[in-house]
Amino acid sequence: MGTDIRRMIAAERRELADLLSGLPPQAWDAPSLCAGWRVREVVAHLTLPYRHSGPRVLAGLVTTRGNFDRLADRLARRDTAR
């Protein structure tokens, strides 16, 4: 991956972090455009690769019989409950 792309990704992550850090507490529980998910589940989903290792995700895929959507939903809900 080129240096320019890495810089662009880092800038996008900072922009998202800035946006999220400015959300009032009640906004985290607002419904999102993703059926059944609040803002907090969407954020958990977006940040999944930074909190769960590759082997952990693969193990989760085994438990969901390869259904990534089910795994992503399970992880997002579990992670937001913490």
Number of C-alpha atoms within 10 A of each C-alpha: 5 6 8 9 10 11 11 11 12 12 12 12 13 12 12 12 11 11 10 15 10 9 10 9 9 8 13 16 13 12 15 14 10 10 7 9 18 18 18 21 26 21 16 20 20 12 13 16 11 9 11 11 11 11 9 11 17 14 13 19 17 13 12 15 11 13 12 15 11 15 19 21 17 15 19 21 18 12 15 14 9 5
